[in-house]
Amino acid sequence: MTQSWDARQYADRARFVSDLGQPVVELLAPVPGERILDLGCGDGVLTKRLLDLGCEVVGVDASEDMVRAAREIGVDARVVNAGALPFVGEFDAVFSNAALHWMGPPEPIVRGVTRALRPGGRFVGECGGRGNVAVVIAALRAALMARGVDFDRVNPWYYADVEEYRDIFDRLGWRILSLELFDRPTLLPGSLADWLETFAGLFLGSVPPADRSTLLDEISARCAPALRDAAGRWTLDYVRLRFAATLIRL
């Protein structure tokens, strides 16, 4: 099973994802005329920023709805499985924001990126890292376990640590320019239930529809002491893994 995405819901509830991606664009330092692959482009809002900077950009995503939304704003977006990238020696850079942790273990992804790049190309990305949304995960695990659901069976998230990426980059012929894991508490625009309905569909879909509202309330209650302030605002315990690397060997 894979997470399903609603581009309109994403735009309403998760615009902070692309808004917080600007530091990753700055790390990429795109040059006008470069050909760039946006890996996990979503609805294309951040991809469009690269286009506006004068780059030639292709966006790929596994969600047909997201790709459709990206095309509507002028992005060359394609439905592609990130684990089987079809490109060979085509790009100057690959860029990814808030997407790699949806794609499973990173080695197959980095191998595909390696094939897609020209010699000397670079890979710049940010994703959820080890420890991301740990409070939410603990609450989800407990609530689902109480319902007889195996959390690990339905979990779509893979939060790697820097050591895993460092090992992969070293073995595949990359020079690491920067690689860090850092806390980034993230204020949500709405409720935790909104966030769960947007990003945790596989978990919610593992229980009967009649139980989903109760499940959302239970998870929110478990998380509130750590993540909700006195004004009712939710701040999630995001941990991000950010990197930049240059391909030195094919």
Wavefront OBJ file of the C-alpha trace (Angstrom):
o trace
v 0.000 0.000 0.000
v 1.066 3.585 -0.635
v -0.037 6.904 0.784
v -2.709 8.597 -1.309
v -2.569 12.360 -1.803
v -5.216 14.995 -2.385
v -3.495 18.018 -3.954
v -6.230 20.437 -2.870
v -6.152 19.222 0.732
v -2.354 19.396 0.657
v -2.449 23.012 -0.521
v -4.914 23.934 2.240
v -3.212 22.140 5.117
v 0.447 21.592 4.197
v 1.706 24.665 2.364
v 4.240 25.076 5.177
v 6.166 22.164 3.624
v 7.149 24.099 0.501
v 7.447 27.369 2.440
v 10.054 25.779 4.717
v 11.923 24.391 1.706
v 13.585 27.692 0.777
v 16.823 26.936 2.704
v 17.176 23.754 0.632
v 16.789 25.785 -2.573
v 19.517 28.112 -1.296
v 21.764 25.127 -0.549
v 21.198 23.911 -4.109
v 22.292 27.342 -5.419
v 20.622 26.785 -8.810
v 22.213 28.394 -11.853
v 20.055 29.620 -14.751
v 20.146 27.127 -17.588
v 20.858 24.101 -15.414
v 18.739 21.000 -15.938
v 17.399 19.908 -12.551
v 15.335 16.922 -11.428
v 12.934 17.586 -8.545
v 12.540 14.211 -6.861
v 9.161 14.020 -5.113
v 7.917 17.316 -6.499
v 4.451 17.157 -4.930
v 2.171 19.855 -6.286
v 5.107 21.647 -7.892
v 5.072 24.885 -5.893
v 8.747 24.623 -4.935
v 9.620 23.255 -8.388
v 8.111 26.388 -9.900
v 10.562 28.505 -7.908
v 13.426 26.735 -9.687
v 11.755 27.388 -13.036
v 11.360 31.061 -12.165
v 15.105 31.200 -11.451
v 15.768 30.220 -15.076
v 16.419 26.498 -14.646
v 15.071 23.715 -16.832
v 13.266 21.463 -14.379
v 11.582 18.073 -14.502
v 9.449 17.112 -11.504
v 8.649 13.506 -10.651
v 6.220 12.155 -8.096
v 4.390 8.889 -7.456
v 1.030 10.644 -7.013
v -1.029 11.251 -10.133
v -3.060 13.928 -8.335
v 0.067 15.817 -7.295
v 1.553 15.569 -10.777
v -1.685 16.916 -12.238
v -1.541 19.891 -9.861
v 2.095 20.557 -10.751
v 1.323 20.518 -14.455
v -1.457 23.064 -13.891
v 1.133 25.627 -12.739
v 3.433 24.975 -15.686
v 5.798 22.316 -14.332
v 7.020 19.463 -16.541
v 5.833 16.863 -14.042
v 5.733 13.094 -14.550
v 4.424 10.124 -12.595
v 7.559 8.140 -11.780
v 8.530 5.562 -9.164
v 11.510 7.057 -7.350
v 12.970 3.595 -6.870
v 13.193 3.101 -10.644
v 14.248 6.440 -12.102
v 14.437 6.135 -15.905
v 17.000 8.907 -16.470
v 20.637 8.391 -17.489
v 23.236 11.181 -17.445
v 20.588 13.825 -18.023
v 20.733 16.301 -15.139
v 23.140 18.796 -13.588
v 21.471 18.465 -10.198
v 18.822 16.527 -8.326
v 16.780 18.323 -5.696
v 14.400 16.867 -3.111
v 12.435 18.469 -0.298
v 10.341 16.618 2.309
v 9.940 13.557 0.115
v 12.771 11.045 0.539
v 11.386 9.654 3.800
v 8.338 8.454 1.830
v 10.499 6.392 -0.529
v 11.876 3.700 1.765
v 15.556 2.855 2.355
v 17.687 5.453 0.574
v 20.261 3.320 -1.251
v 18.069 2.454 -4.301
v 17.097 6.121 -4.537
v 20.702 7.348 -4.419
v 21.683 4.757 -7.037
v 18.968 6.091 -9.349
v 20.093 9.651 -8.725
v 23.676 8.620 -9.483
v 22.578 7.270 -12.879
v 20.475 10.344 -13.619
v 23.286 12.850 -13.099
v 26.026 14.053 -15.373
v 29.595 13.751 -14.029
v 30.133 16.362 -11.330
v 26.412 16.696 -10.747
v 25.060 17.365 -7.285
v 22.321 16.005 -5.061
v 20.741 18.341 -2.521
v 17.895 17.324 -0.270
v 16.081 17.543 3.004
v 13.758 14.957 4.533
v 12.570 13.636 7.826
v 15.449 12.135 9.785
v 15.915 9.748 12.693
v 13.590 10.778 15.520
v 11.176 12.761 13.356
v 7.700 13.212 14.922
v 8.638 10.754 17.658
v 5.798 11.861 19.925
v 3.224 11.305 17.177
v 4.720 7.935 16.271
v 4.569 6.758 19.883
v 0.912 7.790 20.098
v 0.068 6.151 16.769
v 1.830 2.956 17.738
v 0.018 2.702 21.071
v -3.405 3.512 19.631
v -3.059 1.086 16.732
v -1.610 -1.677 18.890
v -4.659 -1.386 21.157
v -6.756 -2.062 18.043
v -4.708 -5.053 16.948
v -2.966 -3.203 14.098
v 0.734 -3.784 13.440
v 2.213 -0.256 13.247
v 5.314 -1.380 11.365
v 3.260 -3.148 8.708
v 1.417 0.027 7.708
v 4.159 2.575 8.434
v 5.144 4.405 5.178
v 7.885 6.542 6.750
v 11.616 5.769 6.683
v 13.656 8.140 8.826
v 17.344 7.584 8.188
v 20.285 8.881 10.191
v 23.365 10.671 8.869
v 25.487 7.520 9.171
v 23.297 5.667 6.659
v 23.538 8.451 4.095
v 27.261 8.918 4.707
v 27.916 5.231 4.065
v 25.837 5.213 0.873
v 27.431 8.356 -0.527
v 30.925 7.059 0.243
v 30.317 3.696 -1.442
v 28.671 5.147 -4.545
v 31.355 7.708 -5.346
v 30.088 10.962 -3.899
v 31.863 13.773 -2.091
v 29.718 15.005 0.803
v 29.615 18.793 1.049
v 27.290 18.915 4.039
v 25.262 16.362 5.981
v 23.389 17.173 9.183
v 20.534 16.052 11.392
v 18.780 18.806 13.334
v 15.633 19.539 15.300
v 13.129 21.840 13.591
v 9.994 22.247 15.732
v 7.264 23.091 13.228
v 4.140 25.098 14.011
v 1.122 23.616 12.250
v -1.407 25.867 10.510
v -4.253 23.807 11.972
v -4.903 20.867 14.245
v -2.975 17.656 14.701
v -6.025 15.848 13.294
v -5.658 17.868 10.067
v -1.993 16.870 9.873
v -2.810 13.210 10.452
v -5.531 13.218 7.798
v -3.039 14.722 5.330
v 0.111 12.728 6.126
v -1.003 9.591 7.986
v -3.653 8.190 5.672
v -2.268 4.655 5.747
v -2.524 4.529 9.517
v -6.070 5.907 9.531
v -7.038 3.526 6.746
v -5.997 0.555 8.859
v -9.031 0.929 11.120
v -12.739 0.825 10.226
v -14.115 4.184 9.001
v -16.434 4.399 12.008
v -13.410 4.321 14.343
v -11.275 6.968 12.633
v -12.707 9.968 14.450
v -12.144 8.237 17.780
v -8.619 7.303 16.725
v -7.829 10.924 15.810
v -9.166 12.145 19.150
v -7.153 9.527 21.034
v -3.889 10.352 19.268
v -4.456 14.072 19.780
v -5.089 13.524 23.482
v -1.898 11.477 23.826
v 0.184 14.131 22.037
v -1.350 17.279 23.517
v 0.782 17.514 26.691
v 3.986 17.620 24.610
v 2.864 19.319 21.403
v -0.068 21.678 22.082
v 0.371 25.020 23.838
v -2.036 26.900 26.084
v -3.511 28.726 23.069
v -4.302 25.426 21.357
v -1.528 25.670 18.758
v 0.259 22.500 17.703
v 4.040 22.372 17.190
v 5.327 19.054 15.881
v 8.689 17.607 16.876
v 10.206 17.584 13.397
v 13.773 16.347 12.931
v 15.281 17.030 9.520
v 18.137 15.409 7.638
v 19.705 17.832 5.140
v 22.575 17.154 2.754
v 24.483 18.311 -0.290
v 26.822 16.017 -2.236
v 28.718 16.056 -5.538
v 29.125 13.034 -7.784
v 32.826 12.363 -8.324
v 32.748 8.852 -9.776
v 30.340 7.026 -12.093
l 1 2 3 4 5 6 7 8 9 10 11 12 13 14 15 16 17 18 19 20 21 22 23 24 25 26 27 28 29 30 31 32 33 34 35 36 37 38 39 40 41 42 43 44 45 46 47 48 49 50 51 52 53 54 55 56 57 58 59 60 61 62 63 64 65 66 67 68 69 70 71 72 73 74 75 76 77 78 79 80 81 82 83 84 85 86 87 88 89 90 91 92 93 94 95 96 97 98 99 100 101 102 103 104 105 106 107 108 109 110 111 112 113 114 115 116 117 118 119 120 121 122 123 124 125 126 127 128 129 130 131 132 133 134 135 136 137 138 139 140 141 142 143 144 145 146 147 148 149 150 151 152 153 154 155 156 157 158 159 160 161 162 163 164 165 166 167 168 169 170 171 172 173 174 175 176 177 178 179 180 181 182 183 184 185 186 187 188 189 190 191 192 193 194 195 196 197 198 199 200 201 202 203 204 205 206 207 208 209 210 211 212 213 214 215 216 217 218 219 220 221 222 223 224 225 226 227 228 229 230 231 232 233 234 235 236 237 238 239 240 241 242 243 244 245 246 247 248 249 250
